[in-house]
Amino acid sequence: MLHVEATALPDVKIIRLKKFGDHRGFFSETYSRKAFTEAGIDHDFVQDNHSLSPVVGTLRGLHFQSPPFAQDKLIRVPRGRILDIAVDIRASSPDFGKSVAVELSAENWLQVLVPAGFAHGFVTLEPDTEVLYKVSAPYAPTHDHGLAFDDPALGIDWGLPSERLILSDKDRKHPRLADLPRYFA
């Protein structure tokens, strides 16, 4: 009950889910290991994460974990709307340093698969936005890293003026791509 679409970065996938509605509301199977495997997406997800951002312009990222705790992520938005960003940080990739943006919302009901080797982040575009994502490795603080959201070499358009972006102190201090160790050689 899903359809997989390519993005400008072939390893990042958009997943369209079926949503069945009637006068009672709706039903949607948001994850089925069998259906995902049959669609060519075979990841072993071990943890679910859930965030709430009350304010428009909340930016979380760009985050990743290094091996052996590198994470594949499957992201969706059950309430609100985000601009989801993935940046290829695999040093040997022909797409190294390139990014892709996908709008995820409760309305469009899309999911995005961001594989290991990509930095990931998002900015909220509606108040009270909730983001759910599955990861393929548990959180490992010593392998938790980030990439500067505002690195001019990345040229990411977050869709909002920089003065409207709300970040953690930690996310303001991540290195630029040129200074990032090559965790994914």
C-alpha positions as CSV (number, residue, x, y, z in Angstrom):
1,M,0.0,0.0,0.0
2,L,2.9,2.4,-0.7
3,H,4.6,4.0,-3.6
4,V,8.3,4.9,-3.6
5,E,9.6,7.9,-5.5
6,A,13.1,9.1,-6.2
7,T,14.4,12.5,-5.2
8,A,17.2,14.6,-6.7
9,L,19.5,12.5,-4.5
10,P,18.7,8.9,-5.6
11,D,19.3,7.4,-2.1
12,V,16.7,9.7,-0.4
13,K,13.2,8.3,-1.2
14,I,9.7,9.8,-0.9
15,I,7.1,7.3,0.2
16,R,3.5,7.8,-0.6
17,L,1.1,6.0,1.7
18,K,-2.5,5.1,1.2
19,K,-5.0,6.8,3.4
20,F,-8.6,5.5,3.7
21,G,-11.2,7.9,5.0
22,D,-14.8,8.0,5.7
23,H,-17.3,9.8,8.0
24,R,-15.4,8.4,11.0
25,G,-11.9,9.8,10.0
26,F,-9.2,7.8,8.3
27,F,-7.0,4.8,8.5
28,S,-3.4,4.4,7.2
29,E,-0.8,1.7,7.6
30,T,2.2,3.9,8.1
31,Y,4.8,1.1,8.3
32,S,4.8,-2.6,7.3
33,R,8.2,-4.3,7.1
34,K,6.8,-6.6,4.4
35,A,5.5,-3.8,2.2
36,F,8.6,-1.8,2.6
37,T,10.9,-4.7,1.8
38,E,8.8,-5.5,-1.3
39,A,9.3,-1.9,-2.3
40,G,13.0,-2.3,-2.0
41,I,13.4,-0.6,1.4
42,D,14.9,-3.1,3.7
43,H,16.0,-1.4,6.9
44,D,15.9,-2.7,10.5
45,F,14.3,0.1,12.5
46,V,15.0,-0.2,16.2
47,Q,13.7,3.0,17.7
48,D,10.8,5.5,17.2
49,N,11.3,9.2,18.0
50,H,8.6,11.9,18.3
51,S,9.1,15.7,18.5
52,L,6.8,18.6,19.1
53,S,7.6,22.1,18.0
54,P,5.0,24.7,19.1
55,V,6.6,27.6,17.2
56,V,6.9,28.1,13.4
57,G,10.6,28.4,12.4
58,T,11.9,25.8,14.8
59,L,14.9,24.2,13.1
60,R,16.3,20.9,14.3
61,G,19.5,19.8,12.6
62,L,21.4,19.1,10.6
63,H,22.1,15.8,12.6
64,F,23.6,12.4,12.0
65,Q,25.3,9.6,13.9
66,S,28.7,8.2,12.8
67,P,29.4,4.5,12.3
68,P,28.9,2.0,13.9
69,F,25.8,3.8,15.1
70,A,24.9,5.5,11.8
71,Q,21.2,5.8,11.3
72,D,18.7,5.3,8.5
73,K,15.7,7.5,9.2
74,L,12.1,7.2,8.1
75,I,10.3,10.6,8.8
76,R,6.7,11.6,8.7
77,V,4.5,14.4,10.1
78,P,1.1,13.5,11.7
79,R,0.3,17.1,12.6
80,G,1.6,20.3,11.1
81,R,4.1,20.8,8.3
82,I,7.9,20.8,7.9
83,L,10.5,21.4,5.3
84,D,12.7,18.3,5.6
85,I,16.3,18.5,4.4
86,A,18.9,15.7,3.7
87,V,22.5,16.5,2.9
88,D,24.8,13.8,1.4
89,I,28.0,13.7,3.6
90,R,29.5,10.5,2.1
91,A,32.9,11.7,1.0
92,S,33.1,9.2,-2.0
93,S,29.6,10.0,-3.3
94,P,29.2,12.0,-6.5
95,D,26.5,13.9,-4.6
96,F,28.7,14.8,-1.7
97,G,27.6,18.1,-0.2
98,K,24.3,18.2,-2.2
99,S,21.0,18.5,-0.5
100,V,17.4,17.7,-1.2
101,A,14.3,19.3,0.4
102,V,10.9,17.7,0.8
103,E,7.8,19.2,2.4
104,L,6.1,16.8,4.7
105,S,2.8,17.5,6.3
106,A,-0.3,15.9,7.9
107,E,-2.1,16.9,4.7
108,N,0.2,15.4,2.1
109,W,0.9,12.3,4.2
110,L,4.3,11.7,2.7
111,Q,7.2,10.0,4.4
112,V,10.9,10.4,3.6
113,L,13.6,7.8,3.9
114,V,17.0,9.4,4.7
115,P,19.8,6.7,4.7
116,A,22.9,6.6,6.8
117,G,25.6,8.9,5.4
118,F,23.3,11.9,5.2
119,A,22.9,14.8,7.6
120,H,19.2,15.4,8.4
121,G,17.2,18.4,9.6
122,F,13.9,20.1,9.4
123,V,12.2,23.4,10.0
124,T,8.6,23.8,11.1
125,L,6.2,25.7,8.8
126,E,3.1,25.5,11.0
127,P,2.6,25.9,14.8
128,D,2.4,22.8,16.9
129,T,4.1,20.5,14.4
130,E,4.8,16.9,15.4
131,V,7.4,14.8,13.7
132,L,7.7,11.0,14.0
133,Y,10.7,9.1,12.8
134,K,12.0,5.6,12.9
135,V,15.8,5.0,13.2
136,S,17.9,2.0,12.5
137,A,20.4,2.4,15.4
138,P,19.9,3.6,18.9
139,Y,20.9,7.0,20.1
140,A,24.7,7.0,20.8
141,P,25.9,10.3,22.4
142,T,29.5,9.7,21.5
143,H,28.6,9.2,17.8
144,D,26.1,12.1,17.7
145,H,27.3,14.9,15.3
146,G,26.0,17.8,13.2
147,L,26.6,20.0,10.2
148,A,26.1,23.8,10.1
149,F,22.6,24.5,8.9
150,D,23.7,27.8,7.5
151,D,26.9,26.7,5.7
152,P,27.0,28.8,2.5
153,A,28.6,25.9,0.6
154,L,25.4,24.0,1.1
155,G,23.2,26.8,-0.1
156,I,20.1,25.5,1.7
157,D,17.0,27.6,1.5
158,W,15.1,26.8,4.7
159,G,12.0,28.7,3.4
160,L,12.1,31.3,6.2
161,P,14.2,34.3,6.9
162,S,17.2,33.5,9.2
163,E,16.0,35.8,11.9
164,R,12.8,33.7,12.3
165,L,14.7,30.4,12.8
166,I,14.7,29.0,16.3
167,L,17.7,26.7,17.1
168,S,19.3,25.1,20.1
169,D,22.7,26.4,21.1
170,K,24.1,23.0,20.1
171,D,22.7,23.3,16.5
172,R,24.2,26.8,16.2
173,K,27.7,25.4,16.8
174,H,28.0,22.6,14.2
175,P,31.0,22.7,11.8
176,R,30.7,23.6,8.1
177,L,31.1,20.8,5.5
178,A,34.7,21.8,4.7
179,D,35.6,21.3,8.4
180,L,33.6,18.2,9.0
181,P,35.6,15.0,9.5
182,R,34.9,12.4,6.8
183,Y,32.8,10.0,8.9
184,F,31.5,8.3,5.8
185,A,34.6,7.8,3.6
